[in-house]
Amino acid sequence: MAALVPRLGRGPLPAGVHALATRPVLRHKALVAHRSGEAVRPVVVAGVAALREAVGEL
């Protein structure tokens, strides 16, 4: 049996379970959508900034 589970989405591996790297390395995109004019709202600005920071850490 096999599964693709992101590192951030799983806890410690139980005994007997092994994690293997994929070749090529898998990539993904994160998109943000908001209503027109909402880009200036502090909560939207903070959310987008947090996502950008998180992506930079990967």
C-alpha positions in Angstrom: 0.0 0.0 0.0 1.2 3.6 -0.7 0.0 7.1 0.0 1.2 10.6 -0.8 1.0 12.6 2.4 2.6 16.1 2.8 5.2 16.4 5.6 3.1 19.2 7.1 0.0 17.0 7.1 1.3 14.1 9.1 2.7 13.3 12.5 5.5 11.0 13.5 5.6 7.8 11.5 4.7 4.6 13.3 7.1 1.7 13.6 7.5 -0.2 10.3 6.3 2.7 8.2 8.9 4.4 5.9 8.8 7.7 4.1 10.4 7.9 0.6 11.2 11.0 -1.4 9.5 11.3 -4.8 11.5 11.7 -8.0 10.9 14.3 -9.4 10.0 16.3 -6.4 6.3 17.1 -6.4 5.2 20.8 -6.5 1.9 22.6 -5.9 0.4 26.0 -6.3 -1.4 28.1 -3.8 -3.9 30.6 -5.1 -5.8 33.4 -3.3 -9.2 34.7 -4.5 -11.1 37.7 -3.0 -13.8 40.0 -4.0 -13.0 43.1 -6.0 -11.9 45.9 -3.7 -11.2 43.6 -0.8 -7.4 43.5 -1.4 -7.0 46.6 0.9 -8.8 45.1 3.9 -6.3 44.4 6.7 -7.5 40.8 7.2 -6.9 40.0 3.5 -3.5 41.7 3.5 -2.5 39.8 6.6 -3.8 36.5 5.2 -1.9 36.9 1.9 1.3 37.9 3.8 1.0 34.8 6.0 0.7 32.6 3.0 3.6 34.2 1.2 5.7 33.7 4.4 4.7 30.1 4.7 5.5 29.3 1.1 8.9 30.9 1.6 9.7 28.5 4.4 9.1 25.4 2.2 
